[in-house]
Amino acid sequence: MKRVLITAPARQDPKVFDEYRESVDNLIVPDGYEVSTFYVVNNCPELITHLRPSDHYIVRDTDEQYTKTHNDHIWTNSNMQTVGQLRNLTIDYALMNHFDFWFSVDTDIVLHPETLRTLIAADKDIVSEIFWSTSKDVHTWCNAWMYDQGSGMLPEWHNPGLYQCGMTGACTLVKRKVLEAGVNYSYIPNIRKVLWGEDRHFCIRAVVHGFELWVDTHYPATHLYTEQLYHQYMLGKEKHYE
């Protein structure tokens, strides 16, 4: 039996987390695989009552201030270093508990039920499911790109397929051997002004260790990035069940 850990740092609006957690419950798990969950709850004690009885979790509160508006997230280098440290705790848990796959899914992501089965079938060392987001300046972006800070989001990624990319994150299935090689989110201090964000540091380590990064686009996830997007999603969900 192959074991998959679904995991993330958890500092989220509980109503958004509920949608995320429901989508995790609805994932189709292939035969021969079993799924467990583990969360690092950070400065969000109200989230604990929204966890499932089967969820494993630890609490790691910090002094880190993080600002989120109705339209955007205000990130700092310090925020990203802290998130990287929290993500590393999930990697440590996966390694110590002998999981075969580490599936990191941010808690504002809603997954299609076919996501896990599709990513496992891709049989890549590192593969993400794509999602698209629109920021307040109507700039559309996704969670994969080819190089540098965020350049090279290819138009063909709007079509169903499996594509090699340069960097990715937020909804990523990783084989154990990648983590055993030392690929993690630890801060790389000498690139702080060129590439910032913990996902970049993870991806740089992955490539240096000889691993390829891929993005799947068959079942794009939904990113509940803002309050407005959450309400749009819920409106569509309610109509679906009418």
Secondary structure as UniProt FT lines:
FT   STRAND          2..10
FT   HELIX           14..25
FT   TURN            31..32
FT   STRAND          33..41
FT   HELIX           45..50
FT   TURN            53..54
FT   STRAND          56..59
FT   STRAND          67..68
FT   STRAND          73..74
FT   HELIX           77..96
FT   TURN            97..98
FT   STRAND          101..105
FT   TURN            107..108
FT   STRAND          109..110
FT   TURN            113..114
FT   HELIX           115..122
FT   STRAND          126..134
FT   TURN            136..137
FT   STRAND          140..142
FT   STRAND          144..145
FT   TURN            148..150
FT   HELIX           155..158
FT   STRAND          162..165
FT   STRAND          167..168
FT   STRAND          171..175
FT   HELIX           176..180
FT   TURN            181..182
FT   HELIX           189..191
FT   TURN            192..194
FT   HELIX           198..208
FT   TURN            209..210
FT   STRAND          213..223
FT   HELIX           227..240
//
